[in-house]
Amino acid sequence: MSSPVPPNVPPNAPPDVSPNGPPHAPPAAPPPAPGESPVEGVKRASRHLRGTLAEALASDAPRLGEADATLLKFHGSYQQDDRDTRRAREAAGEGRAWQFMVRVALPGGRLTADQYLAFDDLAGRYADGTLRVTTRQGLQFHGVAKGDLKATIGGIAALCATTLAACGDVSRNVLACAAPVADPVHDALRALAADIARELRPASRAYHELWVDGARVDDAAQRGEDEEGGEEPFYGAQYLPRKFKIAVASTRDDCVDVHAHDVGLLAVVEPDPTGGDRIAGFNLLVGGGLGMTHNKADTFAMLAEPLAFVPVDGAVEAARAVAAVYRDHGNRADRKRARLKYLIAEWGIERFRDEWARHVSFPVRPPAAVPRAPFSDHLGPHAQGDGRGFVGVFVQSGRIRDEPGRPLRAALRAVVARHRPGVTLTAHQSVLLTGLDAAGVAAVAAELAAAGVGPALSAVRRYSLACPALPTCGQAVAESERAIPGLLDALEAELDALGLRDAPLTVRMTGCPNGCARPYTADLAFVGRSLDLYHVYVGGGLAGDRLVDLYRAQVRGGDLVDAVRPLLRRWAAERTPDEGLGDFWQRVVAHAAPRRRLTGRELPLAEGGAA
């Protein structure tokens, strides 16, 4: 059955066709080679990400043509429109309200006080007045006009930050534990994330030519770029088949959902004979990815599986080698099945290991046996281990904005300006204010509380995630960020009545099956499948090392709490102490229910088992 048209979306309207398009037709996308998707032709003919972007950006047209919009992703921006206004504008004979999302890549989510304040200023000048923390520890600006793209991206580059490779078919922002703990393990994880990001960043000069007028920034000279942009020494002319995601975690703290990524480097931590802890090496995990395509049964969610144990000094090489195998053998014909997980599913892990081993210089060893890594969201006040401390601030769905009774953006701006902390973004869409002395920790907590920021949170709200969805995301078929506050209010009331307010429970919501808020590893997830219709999943957990089961299909938004109420009541009555909903499901319900593969065309589990 076909899906209903999303809200305010003209039927059969492609994403970048509009009555207010450019006054002259943009250059046609180059044809793909036989057996390749059209995007591959665009990349090959782009002259290493240049295309006709310079000319398109200089024109008065409010949008880009298809090929240039594709290339713009590599530079860290998506072309979008305000979907709330589509039908009204169409009725008035107007074109779409085109705008752009700009994403900053911040390895490990780290930035300075000056950078944060400058980003906040850019959001007020060129975007919609909000900053959005992503689930990949980056920042997004929404609502940027085409004419303000250069000022926005150039302003970011002037702050020694970059949007390059925040999007596109390359290695995306590299995640690492956000906790600013001052010990050898955390220091090494932060450094590794930065090293991998540097190693796999595109080398083309196109970014600097377009946004910073050709000025050398970052470590461009060290990476061997030639003056004309030349070739990409690692990526070649076509870059990767699709996006490629890397996360770094440890057996002591996995706050980045390390199993959900194409590559996970899980540090095996052991006691150091001289005191403290040290990293013995890394378990290399490969093939994670949670995106599925609506009603396409050969797409599926998959957790990364252990490939090998790699030495500390081989971690960057190990990640690069996985990317190289993917570059050379990934599917370039069908973008719906182009992620690394599909190559591994086709080959099997043994064949993939054999190919990967040809790209590394160290001996291949089997993965180490490790316990389940604990999770922490790092909210509230904590010691850093160096005589200083940090304060973790909850940000609902990552959206830093001022709302009645909770002026979060103004409060964070004031606190950062006054106390000058470091700022670290978490993979759970929150903000850590770091490097504070004892008086600073107390003052920051008090000032935030006075502004209505940082009250006690229920577990269901504290551990919630949501993607942006409508009205900006072109893939969304249902609400997410705008719907989750009301959903959480209703769930809180239900859980309070059952005595479960503080029981461990992570809830995630997305506007489509692509899984940007990592729903398929949550205790409870609501995934948009059509206009105001959601699939309900259950069975994951905070550890992020287990996929969910489909519990109910095609549930209307107003009926979601009713749909899960029988399960919540049974959880309250039969759970063991401190048992989360996902663990309860696995122990009591799922083992007796028919298990089906989590694909783009799921069938729900037997209804009787969860009532």
N, C-alpha and C positions, 0 to 999 in steps of 0.2 A: 504494500500500500504506500502511495506517495505521501510525503509529509505536507501538512498545511503550510501555506506561505508564512514566513515570519512576519511580525508586526511591521507595518509600514514599508514593506518590500514589494515593489511592483513585480508581478509574476514574470518569470523568465528574464529578468534584467540582470545582465552580467555585472560584475562588481565595479568595473571602471568605465561603463558606458553611460553617458548622461547628456541631456540637452544642453548643458552648459560646458561642454567639452572644449578643447582648444579650438581657436578660430581656423586652424588648418590641421589636417589629419596628421597625427604623430607618425614617425617612421614605422612601417610594418615590422613586426617581430621577425627575425630571420628564421627560415625553416629549420626544423630539427633534422639531424642525421637519421637515417633509417634505424628504427628501433629505439629512438630516444624521445623523451617528452619535449614539448615546445620550450620549456624553461631551459633545457640543456642548450638549445640553439641560441637563446638569449645570452646565456652566460658565455658561450664560446665566442660569440661575435661582439662581446662587450668591451673588448680591449682592456681587460682586467678591471671591470666594474665601472668603466666610464660611460659607455653607451652614448646617448645624446642627452645625458643628465644636465650638463652645463647649459645647453641651449634651452632645454625644457624649463629649468629653474629661472632662466632669464626672461622667459615669455610671460605674458600677462594671463595666460590660462590658469584657472584655479586648480587644475589637476594635471597629472602626468599620464602619458600613454602607458599601455600595458607593459611593454618591455622596460621602460624606465622605472615604472613602479616596482617591477620585479628587482631591478638592480638597486633601487633605493633601500630595499630591505638589508642588503649587505652593509649599507652605511648607517643602519640603526633606526630606520623609520618605516612605518607602514602608512600607506595612503588609505584613508577611511572617509566615511561621511556620517552625518548625524541621521541615524535611521529613524529617530522619532519624528523627523520633519519630512521624510521622503514623500509620503502621499499628499500631504498638504501642499508641498512645493510643486508636486506634479500637477495637482488640481489647479494651482495658480499659474501653470505654464512655466514654472521655474525649474532650473536644474537642481541637482543635489547640493547640499551644504558640505562641500569638500573640506577636509581637515586632515591633519597628520598626527600620528603618535610618534614620539621620539623617545628612544630607550637608551639609557646610559649603562655601559658594561663596567661593573665594579668588581673585580675578582675578590672573592671573599666578602663582598659587601662593604668594604672599608672606604671611608672618606673623612676629610678633615672638617673642622668647624667652619672654616672659610669656604670650603667647597659646598657644604650643606647650605649655608646662608646664600651663597651665590646661586645655587640651584633653585632655592625658594624664590629668589628675585626673578630668575628667568621664567619660572612658572607664572608669576604675576604679570610679567611684561608680555610674554608671547603665547602662553598656554591658557588653560581654563582656570587658573588660580589654585590648582591642586597638584600635589606630587603623589605618585603611586609607587609603593614598594612592591616589587614583583616577587614571585616565588623562586626566582633565581638570583635574589640579592642585588637586583638592579633597581634603577629608578625610571619611571616613565612620565613623560609630559603628554597630556592629551589636549586636543583642540588647537594645535598649532596650524596657522595658515601657511599656505605654500610660500607666500612672500616673506614669511618669518623663519623659514627653515634654516637659511644660512646663518642668520643672527643667533638662532637657538643652538644649532650644532657647533657653529664657530665659537659661541660663548662657552659651551661645554669643553671644547678642545683647549680654549684659553685657560681653563682651570686644571690643566694637566689630567684631564679625564677624556674618555672617548666613547663614541657610540658605534665605532667600527666593530663589526662582528657581533653586535648585540642581537642582530637578526640575520637571516640569510642562511645559505647552505655552507656553513663553516662551523668551526667550534665556537659555541656560544659562551656566555659568561660562565666562568668556572666557580663553582660553589666550594665553600670551606666553612668549618665550624665558626660561628659568629662570636663565640665567647672570647673576650679579649684577655684570656688567662695568660699570665706571664710565666710560662714554663717551656722547656725544650720541645715538648710534644706540640703544643698549640703554635709556638713560633714556627716549627717546621711545617705544619699544615698550612698556615697562612702563606709562607714562602713558596710552598709547592704550588698552591693555586695560582699565585702570581707568575711563577716560572712556566707553568703549563699554558697560561693565557698568552704569555709573551711568545712562547715557542710556536703556538698554533694561530697566532694572529695573522691575517692576510698581510702580505708585503707590498701590495700595489700602492703606488703613489696617488692613485685616484682620490682617495679620501682627503689627503692633504691639499691636492689641487682644487677640489671642489669646495672645501669648507674652511681651510685655513690658508688659502692663497699660495699653496706650494711650500709653505714654511716647514722645515723639518721639526717634528715634535717626537716625544717619547724616545724610543731607541731605534728609529728608522735606519740610521746609518749603520748601527751595529748589525742589523739584519740583512745588510747587503743589497739594499734597493739600488737600482740604477736611476739616473736622473729622469728618465722618461717613463718610469713605472715598470717597463720590461716584463719579464716573466715572473710568475709566482713560483719560487723554488720548491715549495711543497704542494700547493694546491693545483698548479697548472692552470689551463685556460677555463676549466669547467668547475673548479672547486669541488665540493662534496656532492653526493647525490641528494642529500637533504640536510637538515640541521643535525648537529652533533653536540651532545650535552655531557659534561664531565662534572663530577662532584668528588670532594675529598672529605673523608670523615675518619673516625677512629673507633676502636672497640670500646672506648670509654664514653663516647658521646657521638651519636649519629643524629644531629639536628638538621640534616640536609636531605633526608630520605635517599640515602646513597644507592639503594637498589632500584631506584626509578629512572636511572640515567643510562645513556649509552655506555659510559665508562664510569665506574666507581673505584676509587682507590681507598680502601679501608685499612688504615694504619693499625697494625697489630702492636699494641702497647704492652710492655712488660716492665717489671721493676728494674731500675738501673742499679747495679751493684754499688755504685758510688753515691746513691741516694736519688730519690725521686723516680721518675719514669723515663723511658726512652722508647723510640720506635724501632722494633726489630725488623720491620719490612712492611710490605703492603700486600694484602689480598687484592688482586686485580679482578674486578667484576665487570662483565660485559653484557650488552644486549638489552638493557632496560629501556622502557618506553611505554607510556601509558595512553598514547593517543590511539583512537579507533575512528573509523569512518562510518558515518550513519548508514545503517542497513547494508554494509559491505562485509559479508561474513568471513572473507579471507583477511581482514584486518583484525588486530587483537592487541590487548594489553599484555605486557610481559615484564617480569622482574629480571634484573641483571643476575647472571649466575657466575660463580667463581671460575676463573680461567687459570690463574697461576699465582704463585707467591713471588713478588719481585723485591729486589734489594732497595734500600732507601735511595741510593744514588742512581737507580734505574727507573724511578717512578715516572719522570718526564718522558724518557725514552719509551717506556711501556705504553703510555697514553698515546704518544705520537705514532707508535707502531699500529695500534688499533685503528687510528684514523687513516693510516696509510692503506691497510687492508680494505677498509670500507671505501676509501677513495677509488681503489683499483677494481673492486669487485661488487660494489653496491648496485642496486637496481636503478638505472637511469631511464627506464622506459615508463614505469608506472609510479608516479610520486606517492600514490596512496600506499604503496608497498616498498618504499625506498629507504626506510630507516634501517639502521644496523640490525635491529632485532629480527627483521625478515631474512637478512642474509644468514644470520646464525640459525634461524629456524630451518632454512633450506639446507644449509651445509651440515648442521650438527656441530656441537661444541668441539669435538675432537678434530675435525677438519679445520675449523677456524683456528684452534690452538696451533696446529701444524703450520698454517700459513703465517700466523702472527709470529711464531718462533723464528721464522726466517728473517724477520725485521729487527730483532733485538740482539744485542751483543753479549748478554749475560745468560747463564744456564737457566733453563726452564724448570721450575720446581712446582710441585703440586700446592694448591692453596692450603693455608694453615687452618686447623680446626679452631674456631673462635666462638665464644658465646654470643648471644643476641646483644647488640649494642643498645644501651639505654638512650632515651630521648630526653632532651630538655629544651624548653623554649626560651630560657634565660630571662624571663620576665621578672621584674622587681629588682631590689638591690642585691648586689653580690660583691664579694671580694675578688680582686684580680690576682692576688698572690704576690704583688709587688708593693704592698702598702697602700694601694689605691683601690678604687672600686668602680662599679658601673651600675646603671639603672636601666632595666629593660622596660620599654613602653609598648603597651598593646596598641595596635593600629587595626581597626576593623577592615578586613579585606585589603589592607595595605594603603588605603586612601587617606592621605594627609590633607584634611580640609577642616574648615571651621564650620561647626554646626551649632544650633541653639543649645546652650548648656554645656557644650563641649568644644571649645575653640582650640582644637588640637594643633592646627597649623600655627596659629599665633603663639600658643604656649610653647611649642617646640622651638620656634624662631627666637622667642625671648630667652628661653633657657640656654640655647646654644650660644646666643650672642653674649649672654652675661657670664656663663661659666666656661665657655670654650672647650667643651669636651670633644673627644673624638666621636664619630658617629659610625656605627656599623649596622647594616641592614641584615635581617635574618631571612632564611628561606621560609619562615612562617609569617612573613609580611610584617614584622614588627621592627622597632628601632631600639638599638642599644646606645646609651650615652656613656662614654667610656673615659677612663683616665682621670676620675674625680677623686679628690681627697675626701676624708671622712665627712668634713663639713659640707663639701660640695654634694656628696651623695644625699645627705639629709636635706639640704636646701633644694636640690632638684626635685626630690620626691615631694617635698612640701609645696613647692611652687606648682608642680603639675596637679597635685591634689586640689589646691586652691582654685585651679582653672577647670576643675571637673574632669581631669584626665587621670586615669590610673586608679579608679576605685576597684574594690574587690570584684573579681570576675568569676562567673560560673565556669565549670570545666567545659561545657558545650560551647560557650562563647570564646573562651580563651584558646581553645584548640580548633577554631573554625578557620576555613580558607574559602575564598571565592575568586573566580576569574572576573574580568570586567564585563564581558558579554555585552548586552545591549546598553546604550545605543550606538557604541562605536565599533565593536568587533564585527567584521564582515562574515564570520563563521557562525555567530550565535544564532540559535533558533529559539531561545528562551531566555528569561531573565536569570541573573545570578547575583552580581554585586548589589543590585538594587532590591533583590528579593530576600537576601539572606538575613538582614536585620529583623524583619518581621517574623521570618521562620524561626530564628533563634529565640525571639521573645516567646513564641508559642511553645517551643521545645523546653525553654527554661521553666515555664509554668507547669508543664507536664512533669518534668523531672523533679521540680521542687515538691510537687504533690506526692511523688513516689519516693522521696527521700534520697534522690540521686544527684543533687545539685553538684556535689564535688566528686562524683564518680568519674573515672577517666573515660573520656568520650571525645573523639575528634570527628567533626562534621565538616564535609566539604561539598561545595556546590559549583557546578559549571553550566554554562549556557549551551553546550554542545558536547558530543562524545570525545572531543580532542584531548580532554584531560589536563588542561593547563593548571588547574589547582590540585592536581594529583588526587583525584577522587577515588581511584581504584585501589588505593591502599588504606583508605580511611575506615574507621569503625562504621560510619554511616555516611552515605553519599547520595546526592541528588543530582542527576545528570540530565540536562535538557535534551529532549529528543524531538520536540516540535513546539508549536506555540502553546505555552502554559501546560506542557506535558513533560513529565520527568520519569526516568527510570530510578528506582530506589535500590541502592546496593548496601550490603552489610557484610562484615566479617574481617575487615582489615584491622588496623590499630596504629598507635603512635609509633611503633617500631618501624613501620613502613616496609616490612619484609614479607608481606602476605597479601595476595590479591583478594578482592571481595567476591561475593556471589550476588547475583541479581535476585532481589527479594520481591519487588513488585514492579510491574511494567506499566508505562503510560498512565501515571497518576497525575491528576490535575494539581496545580500549585496550591490551591486552597485545601486540598485533601491530604497533603503530605503527612501532617502530624497524625491525622486519623489512621493513615495507612500503617504507621510504625507503632501506634499505641499498643497493640497487642504484644508486640515484641518487647517494648520497653517495660510493660507490666510483668512479663515473664522474666525478664532480666532482673527486675527489682526483687521478685519473689524467690528466684532460684540461684542467684549469683553467689559465688564465694567471695570472701572479703577482698576488696581491692581489685576485683575482676572487671576488666573493661568489657564493653558491649561486644567488640570483635572477638575477644577471647571466649566470652560466654557463647557466642554463636558457634565458634569452632568446636567447643567442648560439648555442647548440649544439642545443637540443632544440625549443624552442617554435616556431621559425620553420618547422619541417618538420611540425608537428602541426596537426591541425584546431583552429582557435580558435573557441570558443563563448562566447556572452555569459554573464557571471557572474550567474546568477539564483538565485531560490529553489528551482529544480528543475534543478540542473546535471547534465550528463553528463560523465564523466571523459574526458580526452584519450586518444588512442590509447596503449594499454599498451606497445606495442613501442618507442616513442621514448625512454623514460626508463631502460630497463634497462641 
